[in-house]
Structures are given as C-alpha cells and as structure tokens.
C-alpha cells in the first residue's frame, strides 16, 4: 500500500471519548439520538451481528436495525429482542441482491451510521452485496442471496452506493477482507466516511505489511 499523503496518528484516550460523547436529553426520542444499521450474520455466524447490536445499544444508539438472512432472524431476535430486523432474502431469486439493497437503503438513509461485515462471510453472495453497498457492483447479479449457495448470474445495472451522504460506516471483519482484495482500495473508498476496525491479520491484508511488523509498531503500520 502506498500513498502520496502523510498519515497522522492520534491516540484517543478515555478522557477524549468522554469529552466527545454527546450529552443526551432525558426526553430524547430514539431517532433523535441516531439510528444504526448492522449488516451481517450469515448462517453459522449469527452471534457476530448480535454482539454488535448489543454493544451499539449499550453505547447509546437510539435504534438498531439488523439486516440478516431471513433464516437467521428467529435465533438473532432471541439474543437481541430490542432490535428492529430487516430480513434479507435467502431463497433462490434472480433479484436477491437487488431486493436486499431495496430493503436496506431506506433504513440506512434514515440512520446516522452503518456497520457492515460482522459474520457476513466471504462467499459470492456477500461479495455481490458489498459491491452494491459501495456502488461498484459489476453488471451482473447473483441469482440468490444465500450466503453460500451456488448460483447463476443475470444481467444487471450498477447501483448507486448505499453508503454515502451523511452516513458514517464502520467496516469490519469479512467486509475488510473484501476491501483488501480490491486494487487501490484506499482510493475507491475516499468519497465515503468510513471507520475501519481491523485486527492484526486484517490490517496486514489491507496494508501489505507483515503481521510481526504491525505487532511491533502498530502506529507505524
């Protein structure tokens, strides 16, 4: 990874965090303090978005919407009953990804923040969804959103990005692996307001640095 611009590194302390956190009015409405959409939770990875939703609620999100495969909604709802659920299609459909984006988009536009990646998986369906979210989908669409199913492809027009405007997006886990595989990914995401949350292995994939170098000096990496 190379860049012509210098990088500024700043450590955020607990005192900084307390100072930056907004003060909530006692009569605040859930939408008044900001909504959050979390996208992830492929079968077998249901706990990841559930934990993210619990953390979001504890940290002050007004309303948390979970976009997970329809087959995962029941189990996830038992873990996080206070969340709003956006059931993504997981049945065979030539418009599976399109239907998912149509469901997610209005909720993202109404919310202040988005989290994408926890338990999303790295299969073809997850890739298609991420490409649509970032507005650089190829001119083909998968036949289903099965998070693991083998599917055919049909012609499709690229979508406008779902991520954008005033929405801040946290890119985590499997979404980081997808990002790392894109050529000059840092240039492609420049128009967006993103927070990347890589662990050492994911940071190595994003930067091309050796994991041991990152552990020795994380800031320099």
Secondary structure, DSSP 8 states (H G I E B T S, - for coil): ---SS--------HHHHHHHS----TT--TTTT-EEEEE---TT-HHHHHHHHHHHHHHT-SEEEEEEEGGGHHHHHHH-TTSEEEEE--SB-TTHHHHHHHHHHHHHHHSSEEEE-TT--SSHHHHHHHHHHTT---SEEESB--SS----EEE------SS-TT-EEEE-THHHHHHHTSTTHHHHTTTS-EEE---HHHHHHHH---HHHHHH-TTT-
